[in-house]
Amino acid sequence: MSTDAHRFLGKFSDLTHKALGVAFEVSNELGIGFLGKSCENTLVFDLSSHGIKVDQQKQF
């Protein structure tokens, strides 16, 4: 089965690909054992440095 059949093809696919890549980078770098807030702050910093606008803990 082709992996292309499972690719996300929505209008936000580039953004989704970038955001997931950054999330995996943060996860791989920090590893297991960090508090959620530490991971969140690192993820927000890295997403912002990749040009992705982030609102941290946005209230709805």
C-alpha positions in Angstrom: 0.0 0.0 0.0 1.3 3.4 -0.9 2.1 5.9 1.9 0.7 8.6 -0.3 -2.8 7.2 0.2 -2.5 8.1 3.9 -1.1 11.6 3.5 -3.1 14.5 4.9 -4.1 16.6 1.9 -6.1 19.4 3.5 -5.4 23.1 3.0 -3.3 23.1 6.2 -1.1 20.2 5.3 2.1 22.2 5.2 1.3 23.8 8.6 0.4 20.4 10.0 3.6 18.8 8.7 5.7 21.6 10.2 3.9 21.5 13.6 4.1 17.7 13.9 7.8 17.8 13.0 8.6 20.4 15.7 6.5 18.4 18.2 8.5 15.3 17.5 11.8 17.2 17.7 10.9 18.6 21.1 9.8 15.1 22.3 13.0 13.5 21.1 15.2 16.2 22.6 13.5 16.4 26.1 12.7 12.8 26.4 10.6 11.4 29.2 10.2 12.9 32.7 9.7 16.6 32.0 6.7 18.4 33.4 4.0 19.3 30.9 4.7 23.1 31.3 8.3 22.6 30.4 7.4 20.7 27.3 4.7 23.3 26.4 7.1 26.2 26.8 9.7 24.5 24.7 7.2 23.6 22.0 5.8 27.2 21.9 9.4 28.6 21.6 10.3 26.1 18.8 7.0 26.6 16.9 7.5 30.4 17.0 11.1 30.1 15.8 9.8 28.1 12.8 7.5 31.0 12.0 4.3 29.4 13.4 2.2 31.9 15.4 1.1 30.3 18.7 -1.3 31.4 21.4 -0.3 29.5 24.5 -3.2 28.2 26.7 -5.8 30.1 24.7 -9.1 30.6 26.5 -12.3 29.8 24.6 
